[in-house]
Every structure is written in C-alpha cells, then in structure tokens.
Amino acid sequence: MFWGIGPGAHLKDGEYSKAASPERFESARAALESKGFKVTVAQNKDEAFETLKTLIPEGASLNVAHSTTLEE
C-alpha cells in the first residue's frame, strides 16, 4: 500500500504527510480485495508489527533488502 520514493524525487512540502481519506482508503481496499488480495488493516504501526509477526512462520527467514520503512 506504500510506494517507495527514490532519492532524486522532488516532493512538495507536506504532499505525503496526510493520511488518505476514508473514501480513498476504502476504494483501494476494495480494489485489492477484488483482485484476490487479503487486506489486513492496522490502526497503528505497533498493531501492524504485531499482526505481521503472526503471519511469518516460526523459523522462517526473510530478505527485505534495504527498507527504510522496516527500519523505522
């Protein structure tokens, strides 16, 4: 649901600092589900992290390359 932005990108101040509207969020959710994706919604990053941990089988290893999002 999140897109990476490279170091050369030029962002307008605050353009990506606001959450999507509930209508846009539900539209994206419906579109993903219509394509067969399972959508799980978390209310905050802590809840997202706890949910994510339940989806990874014990003993599995993951390769996430470099991800600033995961580091944060």
Predicted model as a PDB file, atoms N, CA, C, CB and O in Angstrom, pLDDT in the B-factor column:
MODEL        1                                                                  
ATOM      1  N   MET A   1       0.810  -1.183   0.000  1.00 41.00           N  
ATOM      2  CA  MET A   1       0.000   0.000   0.000  1.00 41.00           C  
ATOM      3  C   MET A   1       0.862   1.258   0.000  1.00 41.00           C  
ATOM      4  CB  MET A   1      -0.927  -0.009   1.189  1.00 41.00           C  
ATOM      5  O   MET A   1       0.353   2.357  -0.219  1.00 41.00           O  
ATOM      6  N   PHE A   2       2.125   1.111   0.237  1.00 44.00           N  
ATOM      7  CA  PHE A   2       3.008   2.265   0.291  1.00 44.00           C  
ATOM      8  C   PHE A   2       4.002   2.200  -0.852  1.00 44.00           C  
ATOM      9  CB  PHE A   2       3.738   2.336   1.642  1.00 44.00           C  
ATOM     10  O   PHE A   2       4.470   1.115  -1.199  1.00 44.00           O  
ATOM     11  N   TRP A   3       4.330   3.320  -1.435  1.00 45.00           N  
ATOM     12  CA  TRP A   3       5.241   3.367  -2.563  1.00 45.00           C  
ATOM     13  C   TRP A   3       6.554   3.996  -2.139  1.00 45.00           C  
ATOM     14  CB  TRP A   3       4.624   4.142  -3.732  1.00 45.00           C  
ATOM     15  O   TRP A   3       6.563   5.005  -1.432  1.00 45.00           O  
ATOM     16  N   GLY A   4       7.663   3.407  -2.566  1.00 48.00           N  
ATOM     17  CA  GLY A   4       8.974   3.974  -2.270  1.00 48.00           C  
ATOM     18  C   GLY A   4       9.244   5.160  -3.168  1.00 48.00           C  
ATOM     19  O   GLY A   4       8.796   5.196  -4.314  1.00 48.00           O  
ATOM     20  N   ILE A   5       9.962   6.108  -2.660  1.00 49.00           N  
ATOM     21  CA  ILE A   5      10.306   7.296  -3.432  1.00 49.00           C  
ATOM     22  C   ILE A   5      11.816   7.427  -3.413  1.00 49.00           C  
ATOM     23  CB  ILE A   5       9.614   8.582  -2.864  1.00 49.00           C  
ATOM     24  O   ILE A   5      12.420   7.508  -2.344  1.00 49.00           O  
ATOM     25  N   GLY A   6      12.426   7.448  -4.577  1.00 52.00           N  
ATOM     26  CA  GLY A   6      13.875   7.486  -4.695  1.00 52.00           C  
ATOM     27  C   GLY A   6      14.473   8.805  -4.249  1.00 52.00           C  
ATOM     28  O   GLY A   6      13.766   9.800  -4.087  1.00 52.00           O  
ATOM     29  N   PRO A   7      15.797   8.804  -4.050  1.00 53.00           N  
ATOM     30  CA  PRO A   7      16.473   9.998  -3.544  1.00 53.00           C  
ATOM     31  C   PRO A   7      16.375  11.202  -4.470  1.00 53.00           C  
ATOM     32  CB  PRO A   7      17.911   9.688  -3.298  1.00 53.00           C  
ATOM     33  O   PRO A   7      16.522  12.337  -4.015  1.00 53.00           O  
ATOM     34  N   GLY A   8      16.131  10.983  -5.754  1.00 50.00           N  
ATOM     35  CA  GLY A   8      16.048  12.103  -6.682  1.00 50.00           C  
ATOM     36  C   GLY A   8      14.653  12.693  -6.809  1.00 50.00           C  
ATOM     37  O   GLY A   8      14.446  13.647  -7.560  1.00 50.00           O  
ATOM     38  N   ALA A   9      13.709  12.139  -6.087  1.00 54.00           N  
ATOM     39  CA  ALA A   9      12.322  12.614  -6.200  1.00 54.00           C  
ATOM     40  C   ALA A   9      12.185  14.000  -5.594  1.00 54.00           C  
ATOM     41  CB  ALA A   9      11.351  11.636  -5.510  1.00 54.00           C  
ATOM     42  O   ALA A   9      12.844  14.336  -4.610  1.00 54.00           O  
ATOM     43  N   HIS A  10      11.330  14.782  -6.191  1.00 55.00           N  
ATOM     44  CA  HIS A  10      11.060  16.122  -5.675  1.00 55.00           C  
ATOM     45  C   HIS A  10       9.649  16.135  -5.119  1.00 55.00           C  
ATOM     46  CB  HIS A  10      11.239  17.212  -6.783  1.00 55.00           C  
ATOM     47  O   HIS A  10       8.682  15.966  -5.861  1.00 55.00           O  
ATOM     48  N   LEU A  11       9.533  16.332  -3.832  1.00 57.00           N  
ATOM     49  CA  LEU A  11       8.225  16.311  -3.176  1.00 57.00           C  
ATOM     50  C   LEU A  11       7.822  17.715  -2.767  1.00 57.00           C  
ATOM     51  CB  LEU A  11       8.241  15.383  -1.949  1.00 57.00           C  
ATOM     52  O   LEU A  11       8.638  18.497  -2.280  1.00 57.00           O  
ATOM     53  N   LYS A  12       6.563  18.018  -2.972  1.00 61.00           N  
ATOM     54  CA  LYS A  12       6.037  19.281  -2.480  1.00 61.00           C  
ATOM     55  C   LYS A  12       5.930  19.169  -0.968  1.00 61.00           C  
ATOM     56  CB  LYS A  12       4.651  19.626  -3.131  1.00 61.00           C  
ATOM     57  O   LYS A  12       5.637  18.093  -0.446  1.00 61.00           O  
ATOM     58  N   ASP A  13       6.161  20.249  -0.272  1.00 61.00           N  
ATOM     59  CA  ASP A  13       6.075  20.233   1.189  1.00 61.00           C  
ATOM     60  C   ASP A  13       4.728  19.701   1.647  1.00 61.00           C  
ATOM     61  CB  ASP A  13       6.307  21.635   1.757  1.00 61.00           C  
ATOM     62  O   ASP A  13       3.681  20.232   1.277  1.00 61.00           O  
ATOM     63  N   GLY A  14       4.764  18.656   2.452  1.00 65.00           N  
ATOM     64  CA  GLY A  14       3.562  18.112   3.051  1.00 65.00           C  
ATOM     65  C   GLY A  14       2.688  17.276   2.129  1.00 65.00           C  
ATOM     66  O   GLY A  14       1.629  16.812   2.550  1.00 65.00           O  
ATOM     67  N   GLU A  15       3.100  17.074   0.891  1.00 66.00           N  
ATOM     68  CA  GLU A  15       2.249  16.356  -0.060  1.00 66.00           C  
ATOM     69  C   GLU A  15       1.927  14.940   0.416  1.00 66.00           C  
ATOM     70  CB  GLU A  15       2.925  16.299  -1.426  1.00 66.00           C  
ATOM     71  O   GLU A  15       0.831  14.443   0.157  1.00 66.00           O  
ATOM     72  N   TYR A  16       2.847  14.290   1.099  1.00 68.00           N  
ATOM     73  CA  TYR A  16       2.635  12.915   1.544  1.00 68.00           C  
ATOM     74  C   TYR A  16       2.559  12.805   3.057  1.00 68.00           C  
ATOM     75  CB  TYR A  16       3.740  12.027   1.027  1.00 68.00           C  
ATOM     76  O   TYR A  16       2.799  11.731   3.609  1.00 68.00           O  
ATOM     77  N   SER A  17       2.236  13.877   3.726  1.00 73.00           N  
ATOM     78  CA  SER A  17       2.211  13.856   5.188  1.00 73.00           C  
ATOM     79  C   SER A  17       0.806  13.655   5.755  1.00 73.00           C  
ATOM     80  CB  SER A  17       2.793  15.141   5.727  1.00 73.00           C  
ATOM     81  O   SER A  17       0.648  13.570   6.972  1.00 73.00           O  
ATOM     82  N   LYS A  18      -0.205  13.578   4.910  1.00 77.00           N  
ATOM     83  CA  LYS A  18      -1.580  13.413   5.374  1.00 77.00           C  
ATOM     84  C   LYS A  18      -2.072  12.016   5.018  1.00 77.00           C  
ATOM     85  CB  LYS A  18      -2.508  14.493   4.758  1.00 77.00           C  
ATOM     86  O   LYS A  18      -1.754  11.483   3.955  1.00 77.00           O  
ATOM     87  N   ALA A  19      -2.841  11.441   5.911  1.00 79.00           N  
ATOM     88  CA  ALA A  19      -3.433  10.130   5.651  1.00 79.00           C  
ATOM     89  C   ALA A  19      -4.468  10.245   4.539  1.00 79.00           C  
ATOM     90  CB  ALA A  19      -4.077   9.551   6.935  1.00 79.00           C  
ATOM     91  O   ALA A  19      -5.054  11.306   4.321  1.00 79.00           O  
ATOM     92  N   ALA A  20      -4.678   9.151   3.852  1.00 82.00           N  
ATOM     93  CA  ALA A  20      -5.706   9.115   2.809  1.00 82.00           C  
ATOM     94  C   ALA A  20      -7.080   9.282   3.442  1.00 82.00           C  
ATOM     95  CB  ALA A  20      -5.636   7.790   2.004  1.00 82.00           C  
ATOM     96  O   ALA A  20      -7.298   8.915   4.597  1.00 82.00           O  
ATOM     97  N   SER A  21      -7.981   9.833   2.680  1.00 87.00           N  
ATOM     98  CA  SER A  21      -9.358   9.984   3.168  1.00 87.00           C  
ATOM     99  C   SER A  21      -9.977   8.594   3.342  1.00 87.00           C  
ATOM    100  CB  SER A  21     -10.217  10.858   2.180  1.00 87.00           C  
ATOM    101  O   SER A  21      -9.536   7.635   2.709  1.00 87.00           O  
ATOM    102  N   PRO A  22     -10.991   8.485   4.195  1.00 89.00           N  
ATOM    103  CA  PRO A  22     -11.657   7.185   4.357  1.00 89.00           C  
ATOM    104  C   PRO A  22     -12.208   6.642   3.031  1.00 89.00           C  
ATOM    105  CB  PRO A  22     -12.792   7.306   5.372  1.00 89.00           C  
ATOM    106  O   PRO A  22     -12.178   5.433   2.802  1.00 89.00           O  
ATOM    107  N   GLU A  23     -12.703   7.514   2.170  1.00 92.00           N  
ATOM    108  CA  GLU A  23     -13.227   7.081   0.875  1.00 92.00           C  
ATOM    109  C   GLU A  23     -12.120   6.512  -0.012  1.00 92.00           C  
ATOM    110  CB  GLU A  23     -13.917   8.249   0.168  1.00 92.00           C  
ATOM    111  O   GLU A  23     -12.302   5.479  -0.655  1.00 92.00           O  
ATOM    112  N   ARG A  24     -10.983   7.187  -0.041  1.00 91.00           N  
ATOM    113  CA  ARG A  24      -9.859   6.701  -0.869  1.00 91.00           C  
ATOM    114  C   ARG A  24      -9.316   5.390  -0.307  1.00 91.00           C  
ATOM    115  CB  ARG A  24      -8.724   7.764  -0.938  1.00 91.00           C  
ATOM    116  O   ARG A  24      -8.985   4.473  -1.059  1.00 91.00           O  
ATOM    117  N   PHE A  25      -9.228   5.309   1.009  1.00 88.00           N  
ATOM    118  CA  PHE A  25      -8.754   4.095   1.661  1.00 88.00           C  
ATOM    119  C   PHE A  25      -9.664   2.918   1.316  1.00 88.00           C  
ATOM    120  CB  PHE A  25      -8.684   4.293   3.187  1.00 88.00           C  
ATOM    121  O   PHE A  25      -9.181   1.855   0.926  1.00 88.00           O  
ATOM    122  N   GLU A  26     -10.978   3.102   1.458  1.00 92.00           N  
ATOM    123  CA  GLU A  26     -11.919   2.022   1.169  1.00 92.00           C  
ATOM    124  C   GLU A  26     -11.908   1.643  -0.308  1.00 92.00           C  
ATOM    125  CB  GLU A  26     -13.326   2.425   1.590  1.00 92.00           C  
ATOM    126  O   GLU A  26     -12.078   0.473  -0.651  1.00 92.00           O  
ATOM    127  N   SER A  27     -11.710   2.622  -1.177  1.00 94.00           N  
ATOM    128  CA  SER A  27     -11.621   2.348  -2.611  1.00 94.00           C  
ATOM    129  C   SER A  27     -10.407   1.471  -2.911  1.00 94.00           C  
ATOM    130  CB  SER A  27     -11.542   3.667  -3.412  1.00 94.00           C  
ATOM    131  O   SER A  27     -10.505   0.512  -3.677  1.00 94.00           O  
ATOM    132  N   ALA A  28      -9.274   1.796  -2.313  1.00 92.00           N  
ATOM    133  CA  ALA A  28      -8.059   0.999  -2.515  1.00 92.00           C  
ATOM    134  C   ALA A  28      -8.241  -0.400  -1.934  1.00 92.00           C  
ATOM    135  CB  ALA A  28      -6.836   1.693  -1.868  1.00 92.00           C  
ATOM    136  O   ALA A  28      -7.851  -1.394  -2.548  1.00 92.00           O  
ATOM    137  N   ARG A  29      -8.828  -0.466  -0.763  1.00 93.00           N  
ATOM    138  CA  ARG A  29      -9.070  -1.761  -0.119  1.00 93.00           C  
ATOM    139  C   ARG A  29      -9.967  -2.642  -0.993  1.00 93.00           C  
ATOM    140  CB  ARG A  29      -9.713  -1.561   1.272  1.00 93.00           C  
ATOM    141  O   ARG A  29      -9.667  -3.816  -1.213  1.00 93.00           O  
ATOM    142  N   ALA A  30     -11.067  -2.073  -1.489  1.00 95.00           N  
ATOM    143  CA  ALA A  30     -11.992  -2.824  -2.335  1.00 95.00           C  
ATOM    144  C   ALA A  30     -11.310  -3.285  -3.628  1.00 95.00           C  
ATOM    145  CB  ALA A  30     -13.224  -1.968  -2.663  1.00 95.00           C  
ATOM    146  O   ALA A  30     -11.523  -4.410  -4.082  1.00 95.00           O  
ATOM    147  N   ALA A  31     -10.498  -2.419  -4.209  1.00 95.00           N  
ATOM    148  CA  ALA A  31      -9.799  -2.785  -5.447  1.00 95.00           C  
ATOM    149  C   ALA A  31      -8.842  -3.950  -5.209  1.00 95.00           C  
ATOM    150  CB  ALA A  31      -9.029  -1.576  -6.008  1.00 95.00           C  
ATOM    151  O   ALA A  31      -8.781  -4.876  -6.018  1.00 95.00           O  
ATOM    152  N   LEU A  32      -8.103  -3.911  -4.117  1.00 95.00           N  
ATOM    153  CA  LEU A  32      -7.184  -5.007  -3.803  1.00 95.00           C  
ATOM    154  C   LEU A  32      -7.948  -6.308  -3.570  1.00 95.00           C  
ATOM    155  CB  LEU A  32      -6.337  -4.662  -2.566  1.00 95.00           C  
ATOM    156  O   LEU A  32      -7.567  -7.357  -4.089  1.00 95.00           O  
ATOM    157  N   GLU A  33      -9.022  -6.240  -2.792  1.00 95.00           N  
ATOM    158  CA  GLU A  33      -9.809  -7.434  -2.498  1.00 95.00           C  
ATOM    159  C   GLU A  33     -10.453  -7.999  -3.764  1.00 95.00           C  
ATOM    160  CB  GLU A  33     -10.886  -7.116  -1.459  1.00 95.00           C  
ATOM    161  O   GLU A  33     -10.580  -9.216  -3.902  1.00 95.00           O  
ATOM    162  N   SER A  34     -10.857  -7.130  -4.682  1.00 97.00           N  
ATOM    163  CA  SER A  34     -11.480  -7.601  -5.926  1.00 97.00           C  
ATOM    164  C   SER A  34     -10.489  -8.358  -6.804  1.00 97.00           C  
ATOM    165  CB  SER A  34     -12.063  -6.421  -6.704  1.00 97.00           C  
ATOM    166  O   SER A  34     -10.888  -9.128  -7.678  1.00 97.00           O  
ATOM    167  N   LYS A  35      -9.206  -8.140  -6.572  1.00 97.00           N  
ATOM    168  CA  LYS A  35      -8.153  -8.830  -7.319  1.00 97.00           C  
ATOM    169  C   LYS A  35      -7.620 -10.041  -6.567  1.00 97.00           C  
ATOM    170  CB  LYS A  35      -7.013  -7.873  -7.621  1.00 97.00           C  
ATOM    171  O   LYS A  35      -6.635 -10.653  -6.981  1.00 97.00           O  
ATOM    172  N   GLY A  36      -8.278 -10.387  -5.453  1.00 96.00           N  
ATOM    173  CA  GLY A  36      -7.899 -11.589  -4.716  1.00 96.00           C  
ATOM    174  C   GLY A  36      -6.909 -11.374  -3.581  1.00 96.00           C  
ATOM    175  O   GLY A  36      -6.467 -12.341  -2.961  1.00 96.00           O  
ATOM    176  N   PHE A  37      -6.554 -10.129  -3.299  1.00 95.00           N  
ATOM    177  CA  PHE A  37      -5.642  -9.852  -2.199  1.00 95.00           C  
ATOM    178  C   PHE A  37      -6.392  -9.887  -0.875  1.00 95.00           C  
ATOM    179  CB  PHE A  37      -4.954  -8.492  -2.393  1.00 95.00           C  
ATOM    180  O   PHE A  37      -7.536  -9.439  -0.797  1.00 95.00           O  
ATOM    181  N   LYS A  38      -5.758 -10.412   0.160  1.00 92.00           N  
ATOM    182  CA  LYS A  38      -6.315 -10.357   1.501  1.00 92.00           C  
ATOM    183  C   LYS A  38      -5.801  -9.062   2.132  1.00 92.00           C  
ATOM    184  CB  LYS A  38      -5.918 -11.632   2.358  1.00 92.00           C  
ATOM    185  O   LYS A  38      -4.593  -8.830   2.182  1.00 92.00           O  
ATOM    186  N   VAL A  39      -6.694  -8.242   2.600  1.00 92.00           N  
ATOM    187  CA  VAL A  39      -6.329  -6.944   3.174  1.00 92.00           C  
ATOM    188  C   VAL A  39      -6.498  -6.999   4.684  1.00 92.00           C  
ATOM    189  CB  VAL A  39      -7.191  -5.799   2.569  1.00 92.00           C  
ATOM    190  O   VAL A  39      -7.568  -7.342   5.185  1.00 92.00           O  
ATOM    191  N   THR A  40      -5.449  -6.665   5.396  1.00 90.00           N  
ATOM    192  CA  THR A  40      -5.493  -6.579   6.852  1.00 90.00           C  
ATOM    193  C   THR A  40      -5.213  -5.136   7.232  1.00 90.00           C  
ATOM    194  CB  THR A  40      -4.463  -7.558   7.524  1.00 90.00           C  
ATOM    195  O   THR A  40      -4.230  -4.551   6.778  1.00 90.00           O  
ATOM    196  N   VAL A  41      -6.062  -4.567   8.052  1.00 88.00           N  
ATOM    197  CA  VAL A  41      -5.933  -3.158   8.420  1.00 88.00           C  
ATOM    198  C   VAL A  41      -5.491  -3.054   9.873  1.00 88.00           C  
ATOM    199  CB  VAL A  41      -7.271  -2.398   8.198  1.00 88.00           C  
ATOM    200  O   VAL A  41      -6.073  -3.685  10.755  1.00 88.00           O  
ATOM    201  N   ALA A  42      -4.471  -2.264  10.111  1.00 88.00           N  
ATOM    202  CA  ALA A  42      -3.986  -1.995  11.468  1.00 88.00           C  
ATOM    203  C   ALA A  42      -4.236  -0.528  11.778  1.00 88.00           C  
ATOM    204  CB  ALA A  42      -2.463  -2.349  11.617  1.00 88.00           C  
ATOM    205  O   ALA A  42      -4.197   0.323  10.889  1.00 88.00           O  
ATOM    206  N   GLN A  43      -4.489  -0.247  13.030  1.00 86.00           N  
ATOM    207  CA  GLN A  43      -4.779   1.126  13.442  1.00 86.00           C  
ATOM    208  C   GLN A  43      -3.520   1.956  13.671  1.00 86.00           C  
ATOM    209  CB  GLN A  43      -5.608   1.117  14.700  1.00 86.00           C  
ATOM    210  O   GLN A  43      -3.574   3.185  13.672  1.00 86.00           O  
ATOM    211  N   ASN A  44      -2.383   1.279  13.864  1.00 87.00           N  
ATOM    212  CA  ASN A  44      -1.125   1.999  14.090  1.00 87.00           C  
ATOM    213  C   ASN A  44       0.043   1.062  13.787  1.00 87.00           C  
ATOM    214  CB  ASN A  44      -1.038   2.538  15.558  1.00 87.00           C  
ATOM    215  O   ASN A  44      -0.156  -0.123  13.516  1.00 87.00           O  
ATOM    216  N   LYS A  45       1.260   1.601  13.834  1.00 87.00           N  
ATOM    217  CA  LYS A  45       2.413   0.785  13.451  1.00 87.00           C  
ATOM    218  C   LYS A  45       2.669  -0.348  14.431  1.00 87.00           C  
ATOM    219  CB  LYS A  45       3.648   1.650  13.344  1.00 87.00           C  
ATOM    220  O   LYS A  45       3.151  -1.406  14.024  1.00 87.00           O  
ATOM    221  N   ASP A  46       2.363  -0.162  15.701  1.00 91.00           N  
ATOM    222  CA  ASP A  46       2.564  -1.244  16.670  1.00 91.00           C  
ATOM    223  C   ASP A  46       1.630  -2.414  16.374  1.00 91.00           C  
ATOM    224  CB  ASP A  46       2.336  -0.733  18.106  1.00 91.00           C  
ATOM    225  O   ASP A  46       2.044  -3.573  16.405  1.00 91.00           O  
ATOM    226  N   GLU A  47       0.378  -2.105  16.091  1.00 92.00           N  
ATOM    227  CA  GLU A  47      -0.585  -3.145  15.749  1.00 92.00           C  
ATOM    228  C   GLU A  47      -0.184  -3.833  14.437  1.00 92.00           C  
ATOM    229  CB  GLU A  47      -2.007  -2.548  15.634  1.00 92.00           C  
ATOM    230  O   GLU A  47      -0.316  -5.049  14.306  1.00 92.00           O  
ATOM    231  N   ALA A  48       0.299  -3.060  13.483  1.00 90.00           N  
ATOM    232  CA  ALA A  48       0.748  -3.629  12.210  1.00 90.00           C  
ATOM    233  C   ALA A  48       1.910  -4.591  12.431  1.00 90.00           C  
ATOM    234  CB  ALA A  48       1.161  -2.513  11.233  1.00 90.00           C  
ATOM    235  O   ALA A  48       1.944  -5.672  11.844  1.00 90.00           O  
ATOM    236  N   PHE A  49       2.853  -4.204  13.268  1.00 90.00           N  
ATOM    237  CA  PHE A  49       4.015  -5.044  13.544  1.00 90.00           C  
ATOM    238  C   PHE A  49       3.596  -6.343  14.222  1.00 90.00           C  
ATOM    239  CB  PHE A  49       5.025  -4.291  14.419  1.00 90.00           C  
ATOM    240  O   PHE A  49       4.075  -7.416  13.855  1.00 90.00           O  
ATOM    241  N   GLU A  50       2.718  -6.255  15.195  1.00 93.00           N  
ATOM    242  CA  GLU A  50       2.254  -7.461  15.896  1.00 93.00           C  
ATOM    243  C   GLU A  50       1.493  -8.392  14.943  1.00 93.00           C  
ATOM    244  CB  GLU A  50       1.352  -7.075  17.091  1.00 93.00           C  
ATOM    245  O   GLU A  50       1.655  -9.611  14.998  1.00 93.00           O  
ATOM    246  N   THR A  51       0.674  -7.816  14.082  1.00 92.00           N  
ATOM    247  CA  THR A  51      -0.060  -8.616  13.099  1.00 92.00           C  
ATOM    248  C   THR A  51       0.901  -9.278  12.127  1.00 92.00           C  
ATOM    249  CB  THR A  51      -1.069  -7.746  12.336  1.00 92.00           C  
ATOM    250  O   THR A  51       0.762 -10.462  11.819  1.00 92.00           O  
ATOM    251  N   LEU A  52       1.862  -8.526  11.649  1.00 88.00           N  
ATOM    252  CA  LEU A  52       2.844  -9.058  10.709  1.00 88.00           C  
ATOM    253  C   LEU A  52       3.590 -10.248  11.301  1.00 88.00           C  
ATOM    254  CB  LEU A  52       3.834  -7.970  10.305  1.00 88.00           C  
ATOM    255  O   LEU A  52       3.828 -11.241  10.615  1.00 88.00           O  
ATOM    256  N   LYS A  53       3.957 -10.145  12.570  1.00 89.00           N  
ATOM    257  CA  LYS A  53       4.687 -11.241  13.210  1.00 89.00           C  
ATOM    258  C   LYS A  53       3.872 -12.529  13.234  1.00 89.00           C  
ATOM    259  CB  LYS A  53       5.078 -10.853  14.629  1.00 89.00           C  
ATOM    260  O   LYS A  53       4.447 -13.617  13.188  1.00 89.00           O  
ATOM    261  N   THR A  54       2.547 -12.430  13.305  1.00 91.00           N  
ATOM    262  CA  THR A  54       1.716 -13.639  13.314  1.00 91.00           C  
ATOM    263  C   THR A  54       1.636 -14.288  11.935  1.00 91.00           C  
ATOM    264  CB  THR A  54       0.313 -13.307  13.805  1.00 91.00           C  
ATOM    265  O   THR A  54       1.253 -15.453  11.827  1.00 91.00           O  
ATOM    266  N   LEU A  55       1.986 -13.565  10.893  1.00 89.00           N  
ATOM    267  CA  LEU A  55       1.901 -14.079   9.528  1.00 89.00           C  
ATOM    268  C   LEU A  55       3.171 -14.776   9.066  1.00 89.00           C  
ATOM    269  CB  LEU A  55       1.582 -12.960   8.586  1.00 89.00           C  
ATOM    270  O   LEU A  55       3.160 -15.462   8.044  1.00 89.00           O  
ATOM    271  N   ILE A  56       4.262 -14.613   9.801  1.00 89.00           N  
ATOM    272  CA  ILE A  56       5.545 -15.201   9.424  1.00 89.00           C  
ATOM    273  C   ILE A  56       5.736 -16.493  10.212  1.00 89.00           C  
ATOM    274  CB  ILE A  56       6.724 -14.206   9.684  1.00 89.00           C  
ATOM    275  O   ILE A  56       5.769 -16.470  11.443  1.00 89.00           O  
ATOM    276  N   PRO A  57       5.863 -17.611   9.518  1.00 91.00           N  
ATOM    277  CA  PRO A  57       6.033 -18.879  10.228  1.00 91.00           C  
ATOM    278  C   PRO A  57       7.300 -18.890  11.088  1.00 91.00           C  
ATOM    279  CB  PRO A  57       6.075 -20.032   9.230  1.00 91.00           C  
ATOM    280  O   PRO A  57       8.324 -18.323  10.706  1.00 91.00           O  
ATOM    281  N   GLU A  58       7.221 -19.536  12.243  1.00 90.00           N  
ATOM    282  CA  GLU A  58       8.380 -19.642  13.130  1.00 90.00           C  
ATOM    283  C   GLU A  58       9.518 -20.330  12.384  1.00 90.00           C  
ATOM    284  CB  GLU A  58       8.020 -20.421  14.431  1.00 90.00           C  
ATOM    285  O   GLU A  58       9.312 -21.339  11.708  1.00 90.00           O  
ATOM    286  N   GLY A  59      10.700 -19.781  12.513  1.00 91.00           N  
ATOM    287  CA  GLY A  59      11.881 -20.343  11.875  1.00 91.00           C  
ATOM    288  C   GLY A  59      12.115 -19.857  10.459  1.00 91.00           C  
ATOM    289  O   GLY A  59      13.148 -20.163   9.864  1.00 91.00           O  
ATOM    290  N   ALA A  60      11.166 -19.098   9.904  1.00 91.00           N  
ATOM    291  CA  ALA A  60      11.328 -18.588   8.544  1.00 91.00           C  
ATOM    292  C   ALA A  60      12.324 -17.445   8.540  1.00 91.00           C  
ATOM    293  CB  ALA A  60       9.976 -18.127   7.962  1.00 91.00           C  
ATOM    294  O   ALA A  60      12.495 -16.754   9.545  1.00 91.00           O  
ATOM    295  N   SER A  61      12.973 -17.252   7.419  1.00 86.00           N  
ATOM    296  CA  SER A  61      13.855 -16.098   7.273  1.00 86.00           C  
ATOM    297  C   SER A  61      13.322 -15.248   6.123  1.00 86.00           C  
ATOM    298  CB  SER A  61      15.346 -16.538   7.017  1.00 86.00           C  
ATOM    299  O   SER A  61      12.748 -15.761   5.162  1.00 86.00           O  
ATOM    300  N   LEU A  62      13.521 -13.955   6.241  1.00 80.00           N  
ATOM    301  CA  LEU A  62      13.025 -13.014   5.247  1.00 80.00           C  
ATOM    302  C   LEU A  62      14.166 -12.189   4.693  1.00 80.00           C  
ATOM    303  CB  LEU A  62      11.951 -12.105   5.845  1.00 80.00           C  
ATOM    304  O   LEU A  62      15.086 -11.818   5.422  1.00 80.00           O  
ATOM    305  N   ASN A  63      14.106 -11.905   3.422  1.00 77.00           N  
ATOM    306  CA  ASN A  63      15.049 -10.992   2.810  1.00 77.00           C  
ATOM    307  C   ASN A  63      14.269  -9.742   2.436  1.00 77.00           C  
ATOM    308  CB  ASN A  63      15.760 -11.633   1.561  1.00 77.00           C  
ATOM    309  O   ASN A  63      13.426  -9.773   1.538  1.00 77.00           O  
ATOM    310  N   VAL A  64      14.548  -8.652   3.119  1.00 70.00           N  
ATOM    311  CA  VAL A  64      13.831  -7.411   2.852  1.00 70.00           C  
ATOM    312  C   VAL A  64      14.708  -6.370   2.156  1.00 70.00           C  
ATOM    313  CB  VAL A  64      13.291  -6.840   4.145  1.00 70.00           C  
ATOM    314  O   VAL A  64      14.303  -5.221   1.979  1.00 70.00           O  
ATOM    315  N   ALA A  65      15.925  -6.790   1.760  1.00 75.00           N  
ATOM    316  CA  ALA A  65      16.875  -5.852   1.153  1.00 75.00           C  
ATOM    317  C   ALA A  65      16.988  -4.624   2.050  1.00 75.00           C  
ATOM    318  CB  ALA A  65      16.428  -5.447  -0.295  1.00 75.00           C  
ATOM    319  O   ALA A  65      16.969  -4.759   3.273  1.00 75.00           O  
ATOM    320  N   HIS A  66      17.102  -3.457   1.483  1.00 75.00           N  
ATOM    321  CA  HIS A  66      17.138  -2.248   2.318  1.00 75.00           C  
ATOM    322  C   HIS A  66      15.759  -1.627   2.315  1.00 75.00           C  
ATOM    323  CB  HIS A  66      18.209  -1.227   1.808  1.00 75.00           C  
ATOM    324  O   HIS A  66      15.220  -1.303   1.257  1.00 75.00           O  
ATOM    325  N   SER A  67      15.188  -1.460   3.490  1.00 72.00           N  
ATOM    326  CA  SER A  67      13.867  -0.847   3.591  1.00 72.00           C  
ATOM    327  C   SER A  67      13.850   0.139   4.742  1.00 72.00           C  
ATOM    328  CB  SER A  67      12.774  -1.917   3.779  1.00 72.00           C  
ATOM    329  O   SER A  67      13.888  -0.254   5.908  1.00 72.00           O  
ATOM    330  N   THR A  68      13.792   1.411   4.416  1.00 77.00           N  
ATOM    331  CA  THR A  68      13.702   2.442   5.443  1.00 77.00           C  
ATOM    332  C   THR A  68      12.423   2.271   6.243  1.00 77.00           C  
ATOM    333  CB  THR A  68      13.760   3.843   4.817  1.00 77.00           C  
ATOM    334  O   THR A  68      12.410   2.488   7.455  1.00 77.00           O  
ATOM    335  N   THR A  69      11.339   1.880   5.565  1.00 72.00           N  
ATOM    336  CA  THR A  69      10.063   1.672   6.258  1.00 72.00           C  
ATOM    337  C   THR A  69      10.214   0.610   7.346  1.00 72.00           C  
ATOM    338  CB  THR A  69       8.960   1.258   5.255  1.00 72.00           C  
ATOM    339  O   THR A  69       9.741   0.802   8.466  1.00 72.00           O  
ATOM    340  N   LEU A  70      10.863  -0.502   7.028  1.00 69.00           N  
ATOM    341  CA  LEU A  70      11.035  -1.556   8.031  1.00 69.00           C  
ATOM    342  C   LEU A  70      12.004  -1.135   9.139  1.00 69.00           C  
ATOM    343  CB  LEU A  70      11.535  -2.839   7.363  1.00 69.00           C  
ATOM    344  O   LEU A  70      11.843  -1.538  10.290  1.00 69.00           O  
ATOM    345  N   GLU A  71      12.999  -0.333   8.796  1.00 73.00           N  
ATOM    346  CA  GLU A  71      13.932   0.140   9.820  1.00 73.00           C  
ATOM    347  C   GLU A  71      13.215   1.017  10.840  1.00 73.00           C  
ATOM    348  CB  GLU A  71      15.093   0.916   9.176  1.00 73.00           C  
ATOM    349  O   GLU A  71      13.512   0.972  12.034  1.00 73.00           O  
ATOM    350  N   GLU A  72      12.263   1.820  10.351  1.00 70.00           N  
ATOM    351  CA  GLU A  72      11.542   2.743  11.245  1.00 70.00           C  
ATOM    352  C   GLU A  72      10.590   1.976  12.111  1.00 70.00           C  
ATOM    353  CB  GLU A  72      10.781   3.813  10.449  1.00 70.00           C  
ATOM    354  O   GLU A  72       9.888   2.568  12.932  1.00 70.00           O  
TER     355      GLU A  72                                                      
ENDMDL                                                                          
END                                                                             
